[in-house]
């Protein structure tokens, strides 16, 4: 159950950043469409996309597939910050990121791309101080109007990279808030400290993103790993980061493989093992990945003993910087 929405969504959702085809290289639309169909065939009922993923291209692919499917699928999208700066740094004003009229325009564009209402519209970055901004009332009214007219159904926030503390107030204070999306994986376990207990208390759904650390928790990143030209992961895994990741994975992988067939499977089961988490959204760009990911949703969490051991492998750092 996705918090106060009362939506029942699949434990494994489809993360649709990669199919936007701008920052992730090496894929194509044919494979993306096949991956979406494969995920839905395997029982996926939640898709997370964004207007900024290929400037609407990801949303359009999702809309194309959903037009061909009879299932009830929940679709989340996101309003990009108007200044196009990720994350929202201290000092970023509400007018810089989400002026009210801009929010309305983006929501309508997303609905047009999907050719249907946006079930869950998320602010793509967030800062709690915006709640004190004089312009917040106008943004609230705009969101309420979008819900009233049926352009969107629910609203959420996507939390700044590795900064779950930046959204505690909005969870406490904004009654309309239905969900938060946050980085949560074996390396970054920080949401467990404050955010997750608060979400459980406030009945706010949790969408766990980056469960595989952009590939770091697949076991496939090593000093020889290369990426296609133009792929954003060249920057993410720059300098000696591939060596650092491989070294840490070598220590935790034997633990995970006691209860999972692959490191990637264990990494996603780790996320699903926390009761606050509603759904996990790994990226899926091929049918094989879609089928493998969706198969993990079998109700089998990691054991409490293993989760306790994995606490020693937390590694809080920010490769996005």
C-alpha positions as YAML, in Angstrom:
chain: A
units: angstrom
residues:
- id: 1
  name: UNK
  ca: [0.00, 0.00, 0.00]
- id: 2
  name: UNK
  ca: [1.46, 3.34, -1.04]
- id: 3
  name: UNK
  ca: [0.82, 5.36, 2.09]
- id: 4
  name: UNK
  ca: [-2.30, 7.48, 2.27]
- id: 5
  name: UNK
  ca: [-3.01, 6.96, -1.45]
- id: 6
  name: UNK
  ca: [-4.32, 3.44, -0.68]
- id: 7
  name: UNK
  ca: [-2.87, 2.37, -4.04]
- id: 8
  name: UNK
  ca: [-1.58, -1.17, -4.20]
- id: 9
  name: UNK
  ca: [1.54, -1.10, -6.34]
- id: 10
  name: UNK
  ca: [4.16, -3.71, -7.13]
- id: 11
  name: UNK
  ca: [7.18, -3.96, -4.85]
- id: 12
  name: UNK
  ca: [9.43, -3.58, -7.89]
- id: 13
  name: UNK
  ca: [8.62, -0.54, -10.00]
- id: 14
  name: UNK
  ca: [10.02, 0.47, -13.36]
- id: 15
  name: UNK
  ca: [12.62, 3.23, -13.11]
- id: 16
  name: UNK
  ca: [12.33, 5.02, -16.44]
- id: 17
  name: UNK
  ca: [15.28, 7.44, -16.34]
- id: 18
  name: UNK
  ca: [17.43, 5.21, -18.52]
- id: 19
  name: UNK
  ca: [14.91, 4.99, -21.35]
- id: 20
  name: UNK
  ca: [14.92, 8.77, -21.72]
- id: 21
  name: UNK
  ca: [18.01, 8.16, -23.88]
- id: 22
  name: UNK
  ca: [19.80, 11.41, -23.11]
- id: 23
  name: UNK
  ca: [22.17, 10.68, -20.20]
- id: 24
  name: UNK
  ca: [22.22, 6.86, -20.40]
- id: 25
  name: UNK
  ca: [23.82, 5.69, -23.63]
- id: 26
  name: UNK
  ca: [23.82, 2.30, -25.33]
- id: 27
  name: UNK
  ca: [20.07, 1.69, -25.49]
- id: 28
  name: UNK
  ca: [17.32, 2.34, -28.03]
- id: 29
  name: UNK
  ca: [13.58, 2.89, -28.11]
- id: 30
  name: UNK
  ca: [12.80, -0.62, -29.37]
- id: 31
  name: UNK
  ca: [14.53, -2.20, -26.40]
- id: 32
  name: UNK
  ca: [12.94, 0.33, -24.05]
- id: 33
  name: UNK
  ca: [9.44, -0.49, -25.26]
- id: 34
  name: UNK
  ca: [10.17, -4.20, -24.99]
- id: 35
  name: UNK
  ca: [11.49, -3.72, -21.46]
- id: 36
  name: UNK
  ca: [8.35, -1.85, -20.41]
- id: 37
  name: UNK
  ca: [6.11, -4.59, -21.82]
- id: 38
  name: UNK
  ca: [8.25, -7.29, -20.19]
- id: 39
  name: UNK
  ca: [8.01, -5.59, -16.80]
- id: 40
  name: UNK
  ca: [4.24, -5.26, -17.03]
- id: 41
  name: UNK
  ca: [3.96, -8.87, -18.19]
- id: 42
  name: UNK
  ca: [5.93, -9.84, -15.07]
- id: 43
  name: UNK
  ca: [3.52, -8.05, -12.76]
- id: 44
  name: UNK
  ca: [5.00, -4.55, -12.43]
- id: 45
  name: UNK
  ca: [2.24, -2.03, -11.73]
- id: 46
  name: UNK
  ca: [4.27, 1.10, -10.95]
- id: 47
  name: UNK
  ca: [6.35, 3.25, -13.32]
- id: 48
  name: UNK
  ca: [8.46, 6.23, -12.28]
- id: 49
  name: UNK
  ca: [9.41, 8.73, -14.97]
- id: 50
  name: UNK
  ca: [10.03, 12.48, -15.23]
- id: 51
  name: UNK
  ca: [9.54, 15.35, -17.64]
- id: 52
  name: UNK
  ca: [13.32, 15.89, -17.68]
- id: 53
  name: UNK
  ca: [14.11, 12.34, -18.81]
- id: 54
  name: UNK
  ca: [14.89, 13.06, -22.43]
- id: 55
  name: UNK
  ca: [12.75, 16.22, -22.25]
- id: 56
  name: UNK
  ca: [9.58, 14.16, -22.17]
- id: 57
  name: UNK
  ca: [10.82, 11.23, -24.27]
- id: 58
  name: UNK
  ca: [10.62, 8.75, -21.39]
- id: 59
  name: UNK
  ca: [7.07, 9.86, -20.61]
- id: 60
  name: UNK
  ca: [6.08, 9.46, -24.25]
- id: 61
  name: UNK
  ca: [7.42, 5.90, -24.38]
- id: 62
  name: UNK
  ca: [5.55, 5.06, -21.19]
- id: 63
  name: UNK
  ca: [2.36, 6.55, -22.63]
- id: 64
  name: UNK
  ca: [2.79, 4.56, -25.84]
- id: 65
  name: UNK
  ca: [3.02, 1.28, -23.93]
- id: 66
  name: UNK
  ca: [0.17, 2.03, -21.54]
- id: 67
  name: UNK
  ca: [-2.12, 2.81, -24.47]
- id: 68
  name: UNK
  ca: [-1.64, -0.83, -25.51]
- id: 69
  name: UNK
  ca: [-2.17, -2.39, -22.06]
- id: 70
  name: UNK
  ca: [-5.40, -3.25, -20.22]
- id: 71
  name: UNK
  ca: [-3.85, -3.29, -16.71]
- id: 72
  name: UNK
  ca: [-4.30, -0.58, -14.12]
- id: 73
  name: UNK
  ca: [-0.79, 0.91, -13.89]
- id: 74
  name: UNK
  ca: [0.21, 3.69, -11.51]
- id: 75
  name: UNK
  ca: [2.49, 6.29, -13.13]
- id: 76
  name: UNK
  ca: [4.61, 8.80, -11.25]
- id: 77
  name: UNK
  ca: [6.35, 11.70, -12.93]
- id: 78
  name: UNK
  ca: [8.28, 14.76, -11.78]
- id: 79
  name: UNK
  ca: [8.40, 18.51, -12.33]
- id: 80
  name: UNK
  ca: [12.01, 19.48, -13.07]
- id: 81
  name: UNK
  ca: [13.36, 22.53, -11.24]
- id: 82
  name: UNK
  ca: [12.89, 25.62, -13.39]
- id: 83
  name: UNK
  ca: [16.58, 26.51, -13.02]
- id: 84
  name: UNK
  ca: [17.53, 22.96, -14.10]
- id: 85
  name: UNK
  ca: [19.88, 22.51, -11.13]
- id: 86
  name: UNK
  ca: [20.02, 19.14, -9.39]
- id: 87
  name: UNK
  ca: [20.09, 18.96, -6.40]
- id: 88
  name: UNK
  ca: [18.53, 22.10, -4.92]
- id: 89
  name: UNK
  ca: [21.38, 23.74, -3.04]
- id: 90
  name: UNK
  ca: [20.99, 25.87, 0.09]
- id: 91
  name: UNK
  ca: [19.90, 29.34, -0.92]
- id: 92
  name: UNK
  ca: [17.85, 28.10, -3.88]
- id: 93
  name: UNK
  ca: [14.54, 29.94, -3.71]
- id: 94
  name: UNK
  ca: [11.12, 28.55, -4.49]
- id: 95
  name: UNK
  ca: [10.92, 31.04, -7.37]
- id: 96
  name: UNK
  ca: [14.18, 29.61, -8.75]
- id: 97
  name: UNK
  ca: [12.87, 26.05, -8.75]
- id: 98
  name: UNK
  ca: [9.09, 25.85, -8.70]
- id: 99
  name: UNK
  ca: [7.10, 29.01, -9.40]
- id: 100
  name: UNK
  ca: [3.41, 28.15, -9.30]
- id: 101
  name: UNK
  ca: [2.57, 28.75, -12.97]
- id: 102
  name: UNK
  ca: [5.60, 26.75, -14.05]
- id: 103
  name: UNK
  ca: [4.45, 23.79, -11.91]
- id: 104
  name: UNK
  ca: [1.07, 23.89, -13.60]
- id: 105
  name: UNK
  ca: [2.59, 24.04, -17.09]
- id: 106
  name: UNK
  ca: [4.91, 21.10, -16.41]
- id: 107
  name: UNK
  ca: [2.12, 18.97, -14.95]
- id: 108
  name: UNK
  ca: [0.03, 19.58, -18.04]
- id: 109
  name: UNK
  ca: [2.96, 18.73, -20.33]
- id: 110
  name: UNK
  ca: [3.53, 15.46, -18.48]
- id: 111
  name: UNK
  ca: [-0.14, 14.54, -18.73]
- id: 112
  name: UNK
  ca: [-0.03, 15.30, -22.46]
- id: 113
  name: UNK
  ca: [3.08, 13.15, -22.93]
- id: 114
  name: UNK
  ca: [1.50, 10.26, -21.06]
- id: 115
  name: UNK
  ca: [-1.89, 10.86, -22.71]
- id: 116
  name: UNK
  ca: [-3.50, 10.34, -19.30]
- id: 117
  name: UNK
  ca: [-3.55, 11.97, -15.85]
- id: 118
  name: UNK
  ca: [-0.37, 11.81, -13.82]
- id: 119
  name: UNK
  ca: [-1.16, 9.57, -10.87]
- id: 120
  name: UNK
  ca: [1.68, 10.95, -8.74]
- id: 121
  name: UNK
  ca: [3.35, 14.27, -9.51]
- id: 122
  name: UNK
  ca: [6.63, 14.80, -7.64]
- id: 123
  name: UNK
  ca: [8.79, 17.85, -7.16]
- id: 124
  name: UNK
  ca: [12.09, 16.66, -8.66]
- id: 125
  name: UNK
  ca: [14.17, 18.35, -5.96]
- id: 126
  name: UNK
  ca: [13.20, 19.63, -2.54]
- id: 127
  name: UNK
  ca: [14.21, 22.02, 0.25]
- id: 128
  name: UNK
  ca: [12.18, 22.25, 3.45]
- id: 129
  name: UNK
  ca: [12.71, 26.00, 3.76]
- id: 130
  name: UNK
  ca: [10.38, 26.47, 0.82]
- id: 131
  name: UNK
  ca: [7.51, 25.83, 3.20]
- id: 132
  name: UNK
  ca: [8.28, 29.27, 4.72]
- id: 133
  name: UNK
  ca: [8.46, 31.03, 1.37]
- id: 134
  name: UNK
  ca: [5.61, 33.51, 0.72]
- id: 135
  name: UNK
  ca: [5.12, 31.87, -2.68]
- id: 136
  name: UNK
  ca: [4.40, 28.45, -1.19]
- id: 137
  name: UNK
  ca: [0.70, 29.22, -0.75]
- id: 138
  name: UNK
  ca: [0.40, 29.79, -4.50]
- id: 139
  name: UNK
  ca: [2.19, 26.53, -5.24]
- id: 140
  name: UNK
  ca: [-0.11, 24.66, -2.83]
- id: 141
  name: UNK
  ca: [-3.14, 26.21, -4.51]
- id: 142
  name: UNK
  ca: [-1.81, 25.22, -7.92]
- id: 143
  name: UNK
  ca: [-1.30, 21.62, -6.84]
- id: 144
  name: UNK
  ca: [-4.79, 21.54, -5.35]
- id: 145
  name: UNK
  ca: [-6.20, 22.91, -8.60]
- id: 146
  name: UNK
  ca: [-4.37, 20.30, -10.67]
- id: 147
  name: UNK
  ca: [-5.88, 17.57, -8.48]
- id: 148
  name: UNK
  ca: [-9.35, 19.11, -8.66]
- id: 149
  name: UNK
  ca: [-9.26, 19.29, -12.46]
- id: 150
  name: UNK
  ca: [-7.93, 15.73, -12.77]
- id: 151
  name: UNK
  ca: [-4.54, 16.55, -14.31]
- id: 152
  name: UNK
  ca: [-2.85, 14.80, -11.39]
- id: 153
  name: UNK
  ca: [-4.13, 12.63, -8.56]
- id: 154
  name: UNK
  ca: [-1.52, 12.82, -5.78]
- id: 155
  name: UNK
  ca: [1.64, 14.78, -4.99]
- id: 156
  name: UNK
  ca: [5.06, 13.79, -3.65]
- id: 157
  name: UNK
  ca: [8.65, 14.99, -3.42]
- id: 158
  name: UNK
  ca: [11.87, 13.50, -4.73]
- id: 159
  name: UNK
  ca: [14.50, 14.17, -2.06]
- id: 160
  name: UNK
  ca: [17.91, 15.66, -2.82]
- id: 161
  name: UNK
  ca: [20.70, 13.14, -3.38]
- id: 162
  name: UNK
  ca: [21.90, 11.50, -0.15]
- id: 163
  name: UNK
  ca: [20.13, 14.12, 1.99]
- id: 164
  name: UNK
  ca: [17.02, 12.56, 3.57]
- id: 165
  name: UNK
  ca: [17.10, 15.12, 6.37]
- id: 166
  name: UNK
  ca: [16.20, 17.86, 3.88]
- id: 167
  name: UNK
  ca: [12.59, 16.66, 3.66]
- id: 168
  name: UNK
  ca: [11.59, 15.93, 7.26]
- id: 169
  name: UNK
  ca: [9.49, 19.06, 7.66]
- id: 170
  name: UNK
  ca: [7.47, 18.50, 4.50]
- id: 171
  name: UNK
  ca: [6.63, 14.99, 5.72]
- id: 172
  name: UNK
  ca: [5.57, 16.36, 9.10]
- id: 173
  name: UNK
  ca: [3.72, 19.46, 7.95]
- id: 174
  name: UNK
  ca: [2.24, 19.07, 4.46]
- id: 175
  name: UNK
  ca: [-0.88, 16.98, 4.89]
- id: 176
  name: UNK
  ca: [-1.34, 16.67, 1.12]
- id: 177
  name: UNK
  ca: [2.02, 14.92, 0.72]
- id: 178
  name: UNK
  ca: [1.48, 11.30, -0.33]
- id: 179
  name: UNK
  ca: [5.01, 10.02, -1.01]
- id: 180
  name: UNK
  ca: [8.71, 10.68, -0.81]
- id: 181
  name: UNK
  ca: [11.31, 9.31, -3.19]
- id: 182
  name: UNK
  ca: [14.75, 8.84, -1.69]
- id: 183
  name: UNK
  ca: [18.11, 7.18, -2.36]
- id: 184
  name: UNK
  ca: [18.25, 4.02, -0.25]
- id: 185
  name: UNK
  ca: [20.61, 1.11, -0.70]
- id: 186
  name: UNK
  ca: [23.20, -0.98, 1.16]
- id: 187
  name: UNK
  ca: [25.72, 1.85, 0.90]
- id: 188
  name: UNK
  ca: [23.34, 4.67, 1.87]
- id: 189
  name: UNK
  ca: [21.23, 3.47, 4.78]
- id: 190
  name: UNK
  ca: [20.75, 6.97, 6.22]
- id: 191
  name: UNK
  ca: [16.98, 7.18, 5.54]
- id: 192
  name: UNK
  ca: [16.47, 4.55, 8.25]
- id: 193
  name: UNK
  ca: [17.50, 6.99, 10.98]
- id: 194
  name: UNK
  ca: [14.78, 9.66, 10.82]
- id: 195
  name: UNK
  ca: [12.96, 9.69, 7.49]
- id: 196
  name: UNK
  ca: [11.55, 6.17, 7.46]
- id: 197
  name: UNK
  ca: [10.12, 6.23, 11.01]
- id: 198
  name: UNK
  ca: [8.52, 9.59, 10.27]
- id: 199
  name: UNK
  ca: [7.00, 8.33, 7.00]
- id: 200
  name: UNK
  ca: [5.53, 5.36, 8.85]
- id: 201
  name: UNK
  ca: [4.08, 7.66, 11.50]
- id: 202
  name: UNK
  ca: [2.58, 10.01, 8.89]
- id: 203
  name: UNK
  ca: [1.45, 7.25, 6.50]
- id: 204
  name: UNK
  ca: [3.61, 8.61, 3.68]
- id: 205
  name: UNK
  ca: [4.68, 6.12, 1.02]
- id: 206
  name: UNK
  ca: [8.38, 5.60, 0.29]
- id: 207
  name: UNK
  ca: [9.78, 5.09, -3.21]
- id: 208
  name: UNK
  ca: [13.36, 3.80, -2.91]
- id: 209
  name: UNK
  ca: [15.53, 4.90, -5.80]
- id: 210
  name: UNK
  ca: [19.11, 3.99, -6.78]
- id: 211
  name: UNK
  ca: [18.89, 0.54, -5.11]
- id: 212
  name: UNK
  ca: [21.91, -0.60, -7.13]
- id: 213
  name: UNK
  ca: [24.01, 2.57, -6.64]
- id: 214
  name: UNK
  ca: [23.86, 3.33, -10.38]
- id: 215
  name: UNK
  ca: [25.46, -0.07, -11.02]
- id: 216
  name: UNK
  ca: [27.89, -0.14, -8.11]
- id: 217
  name: UNK
  ca: [25.84, -2.80, -6.33]
- id: 218
  name: UNK
  ca: [25.57, -5.12, -9.33]
- id: 219
  name: UNK
  ca: [29.10, -6.50, -8.94]
- id: 220
  name: UNK
  ca: [29.92, -5.41, -12.49]
- id: 221
  name: UNK
  ca: [31.91, -2.27, -11.71]
- id: 222
  name: UNK
  ca: [35.67, -2.78, -11.61]
- id: 223
  name: UNK
  ca: [38.78, -0.80, -12.60]
- id: 224
  name: UNK
  ca: [38.40, -1.92, -16.23]
- id: 225
  name: UNK
  ca: [34.73, -0.93, -16.57]
- id: 226
  name: UNK
  ca: [34.03, 1.55, -19.37]
- id: 227
  name: UNK
  ca: [30.87, 3.32, -20.52]
- id: 228
  name: UNK
  ca: [29.67, 4.56, -23.93]
- id: 229
  name: UNK
  ca: [30.77, 8.04, -24.94]
- id: 230
  name: UNK
  ca: [28.40, 10.66, -23.53]
- id: 231
  name: UNK
  ca: [27.12, 8.41, -20.74]
- id: 232
  name: UNK
  ca: [26.80, 10.28, -17.44]
- id: 233
  name: UNK
  ca: [28.27, 7.33, -15.50]
- id: 234
  name: UNK
  ca: [31.71, 8.28, -16.83]
- id: 235
  name: UNK
  ca: [31.55, 11.16, -14.37]
- id: 236
  name: UNK
  ca: [29.83, 9.22, -11.59]
- id: 237
  name: UNK
  ca: [32.54, 6.54, -11.55]
- id: 238
  name: UNK
  ca: [35.46, 8.87, -12.36]
- id: 239
  name: UNK
  ca: [39.00, 8.85, -10.97]
- id: 240
  name: UNK
  ca: [39.53, 5.95, -8.54]
- id: 241
  name: UNK
  ca: [35.86, 5.44, -7.74]
- id: 242
  name: UNK
  ca: [35.57, 2.18, -9.67]
- id: 243
  name: UNK
  ca: [38.40, 0.73, -7.58]
- id: 244
  name: UNK
  ca: [36.76, 1.95, -4.37]
- id: 245
  name: UNK
  ca: [33.41, 0.40, -5.33]
- id: 246
  name: UNK
  ca: [34.96, -2.91, -6.37]
- id: 247
  name: UNK
  ca: [36.88, -3.15, -3.09]
- id: 248
  name: UNK
  ca: [33.82, -2.59, -0.97]
- id: 249
  name: UNK
  ca: [31.67, -4.94, -3.05]
- id: 250
  name: UNK
  ca: [34.27, -7.69, -2.67]
- id: 251
  name: UNK
  ca: [33.76, -7.55, 1.09]
- id: 252
  name: UNK
  ca: [29.95, -7.43, 1.18]
- id: 253
  name: UNK
  ca: [29.08, -9.71, -1.75]
- id: 254
  name: UNK
  ca: [29.82, -13.01, 0.07]
- id: 255
  name: UNK
  ca: [27.39, -11.96, 2.81]
- id: 256
  name: UNK
  ca: [24.62, -11.09, 0.36]
- id: 257
  name: UNK
  ca: [25.07, -14.29, -1.64]
- id: 258
  name: UNK
  ca: [24.12, -16.32, 1.42]
- id: 259
  name: UNK
  ca: [20.50, -15.27, 0.81]
- id: 260
  name: UNK
  ca: [20.39, -14.16, -2.83]
- id: 261
  name: UNK
  ca: [21.47, -15.58, -6.16]
- id: 262
  name: UNK
  ca: [23.17, -12.34, -7.24]
- id: 263
  name: UNK
  ca: [24.42, -9.19, -5.59]
- id: 264
  name: UNK
  ca: [21.82, -7.14, -7.49]
- id: 265
  name: UNK
  ca: [19.02, -9.36, -6.22]
- id: 266
  name: UNK
  ca: [20.29, -9.06, -2.64]
- id: 267
  name: UNK
  ca: [20.64, -5.29, -2.97]
- id: 268
  name: UNK
  ca: [17.00, -4.94, -3.97]
- id: 269
  name: UNK
  ca: [15.84, -7.39, -1.30]
- id: 270
  name: UNK
  ca: [17.71, -5.20, 1.19]
- id: 271
  name: UNK
  ca: [15.52, -2.25, 0.23]
- id: 272
  name: UNK
  ca: [12.32, -4.26, 0.32]
- id: 273
  name: UNK
  ca: [13.19, -5.59, 3.76]
- id: 274
  name: UNK
  ca: [12.43, -2.26, 5.42]
- id: 275
  name: UNK
  ca: [8.71, -1.94, 6.27]
- id: 276
  name: UNK
  ca: [8.62, 1.77, 5.35]
- id: 277
  name: UNK
  ca: [9.50, 1.06, 1.71]
- id: 278
  name: UNK
  ca: [6.53, 0.77, -0.63]
- id: 279
  name: UNK
  ca: [8.32, 0.14, -3.90]
- id: 280
  name: UNK
  ca: [11.86, 0.02, -5.31]
- id: 281
  name: UNK
  ca: [12.58, 1.47, -8.76]
- id: 282
  name: UNK
  ca: [15.66, -0.01, -10.43]
- id: 283
  name: UNK
  ca: [16.35, 1.14, -13.95]
- id: 284
  name: UNK
  ca: [15.36, -1.31, -16.65]
- id: 285
  name: UNK
  ca: [16.49, -0.93, -20.25]
- id: 286
  name: UNK
  ca: [16.22, -4.51, -21.53]
- id: 287
  name: UNK
  ca: [13.51, -7.19, -21.27]
- id: 288
  name: UNK
  ca: [15.95, -9.52, -19.52]
- id: 289
  name: UNK
  ca: [16.66, -6.96, -16.80]
- id: 290
  name: UNK
  ca: [12.94, -6.26, -16.43]
- id: 291
  name: UNK
  ca: [12.08, -9.93, -15.94]
- id: 292
  name: UNK
  ca: [14.95, -10.52, -13.52]
- id: 293
  name: UNK
  ca: [14.13, -7.46, -11.44]
- id: 294
  name: UNK
  ca: [10.41, -8.14, -11.22]
- id: 295
  name: UNK
  ca: [11.04, -11.75, -10.16]
- id: 296
  name: UNK
  ca: [12.53, -10.44, -6.92]
- id: 297
  name: UNK
  ca: [9.06, -9.42, -5.75]
- id: 298
  name: UNK
  ca: [8.26, -12.73, -4.09]
- id: 299
  name: UNK
  ca: [7.75, -11.64, -0.47]
- id: 300
  name: UNK
  ca: [11.14, -12.95, 0.68]
- id: 301
  name: UNK
  ca: [13.06, -10.26, 2.60]
- id: 302
  name: UNK
  ca: [16.61, -10.56, 3.84]
- id: 303
  name: UNK
  ca: [16.91, -12.00, 7.32]
- id: 304
  name: UNK
  ca: [17.23, -9.56, 10.24]
- id: 305
  name: UNK
  ca: [20.64, -11.09, 11.00]
- id: 306
  name: UNK
  ca: [21.96, -10.33, 7.52]
- id: 307
  name: UNK
  ca: [20.52, -6.83, 7.56]
- id: 308
  name: UNK
  ca: [22.34, -6.24, 10.82]
- id: 309
  name: UNK
  ca: [25.62, -7.45, 9.30]
- id: 310
  name: UNK
  ca: [25.14, -5.14, 6.32]
- id: 311
  name: UNK
  ca: [25.02, -2.09, 8.58]
- id: 312
  name: UNK
  ca: [28.80, -2.36, 8.79]
- id: 313
  name: UNK
  ca: [28.98, -1.86, 5.00]
- id: 314
  name: UNK
  ca: [27.18, 1.48, 4.93]
- id: 315
  name: UNK
  ca: [29.25, 3.99, 2.96]
- id: 316
  name: UNK
  ca: [27.87, 7.51, 3.02]
- id: 317
  name: UNK
  ca: [29.38, 9.59, 0.23]
- id: 318
  name: UNK
  ca: [28.07, 11.50, -2.77]
- id: 319
  name: UNK
  ca: [29.34, 10.46, -6.19]
- id: 320
  name: UNK
  ca: [26.90, 12.90, -7.84]
- id: 321
  name: UNK
  ca: [29.03, 15.82, -6.69]
...
